[in-house]
Amino acid sequence: MNRILHGIVHGKMIELTEPHDIPDGESVQVVIRATPPARPWGEGILASAGAWADYPEMDEVMQKIQDERKLERRSQGLE
């Protein structure tokens, strides 16, 4: 029986990510072929870059968020 199963490598172990009917202890042959990520790393952030370009209030919003985070850290004694 030839079938393609997908999994994730953890050190020397491969965790299968889908159901199978292979009995425990069964001998199998494994052919490793790395699957590329859905999109290259960083492509998502590049695609969203400039999304707020037409929102002039964004600098003010981000400053408010930063100020609130500073206050929160101070109240928690982290700063």
C-alpha positions as CSV (number, residue, x, y, z in Angstrom):
1,M,0.0,0.0,0.0
2,N,1.4,3.4,-1.0
3,R,-0.1,6.5,0.5
4,I,1.1,10.0,1.3
5,L,0.8,11.0,4.9
6,H,1.9,14.4,6.2
7,G,3.7,15.0,9.5
8,I,5.9,17.3,11.5
9,V,9.5,16.5,12.4
10,H,10.4,16.7,16.1
11,G,14.1,15.7,16.5
12,K,14.2,12.0,15.5
13,M,10.4,11.6,15.6
14,I,7.9,12.4,12.9
15,E,4.4,13.2,14.2
16,L,1.7,12.3,11.7
17,T,-0.8,15.1,11.4
18,E,-3.7,13.0,9.9
19,P,-5.4,9.7,10.7
20,H,-4.0,6.5,9.4
21,D,-4.8,2.7,9.7
22,I,-1.2,1.5,10.0
23,P,-0.9,-0.9,13.0
24,D,1.4,0.1,15.8
25,G,4.8,-1.6,15.4
26,E,4.4,-2.0,11.6
27,S,7.5,-1.6,9.6
28,V,7.3,1.3,7.1
29,Q,9.5,3.0,4.5
30,V,9.8,6.7,4.9
31,V,10.7,9.0,2.0
32,I,11.3,12.6,3.3
33,R,10.3,15.5,1.1
34,A,10.2,18.9,2.9
35,T,7.1,20.9,1.9
36,P,7.6,24.6,1.3
37,P,5.7,27.0,3.5
38,A,2.5,28.4,2.1
39,R,4.3,31.6,1.4
40,P,7.9,32.7,2.0
41,W,8.6,34.0,5.5
42,G,8.0,37.7,5.8
43,E,5.8,37.9,2.7
44,G,2.6,38.5,4.8
45,I,4.0,41.6,6.5
46,L,5.3,43.0,3.2
47,A,1.9,42.5,1.7
48,S,0.3,44.5,4.5
49,A,2.9,47.2,4.5
50,G,1.3,50.5,3.6
51,A,-2.2,49.3,4.5
52,W,-2.6,52.2,6.8
53,A,-1.0,54.8,4.5
54,D,-4.3,56.5,3.9
55,Y,-5.2,56.7,7.6
56,P,-3.6,59.9,8.8
57,E,-4.6,59.3,12.5
58,M,-2.5,56.1,12.6
59,D,0.6,57.8,14.2
60,E,-1.7,59.2,17.0
61,V,-3.3,55.8,17.5
62,M,0.1,54.0,17.7
63,Q,1.4,56.6,20.2
64,K,-1.7,56.1,22.4
65,I,-1.1,52.4,22.4
66,Q,2.5,52.8,23.3
67,D,1.7,55.2,26.1
68,E,-0.9,52.8,27.5
69,R,1.6,50.0,27.4
70,K,4.1,52.1,29.3
71,L,1.5,52.9,32.0
72,E,0.6,49.2,32.3
73,R,4.2,48.1,32.7
74,R,4.7,50.8,35.4
75,S,1.6,49.7,37.3
76,Q,3.0,46.1,37.2
77,G,6.4,47.2,38.4
78,L,8.1,46.1,35.2
79,E,9.8,49.4,34.4
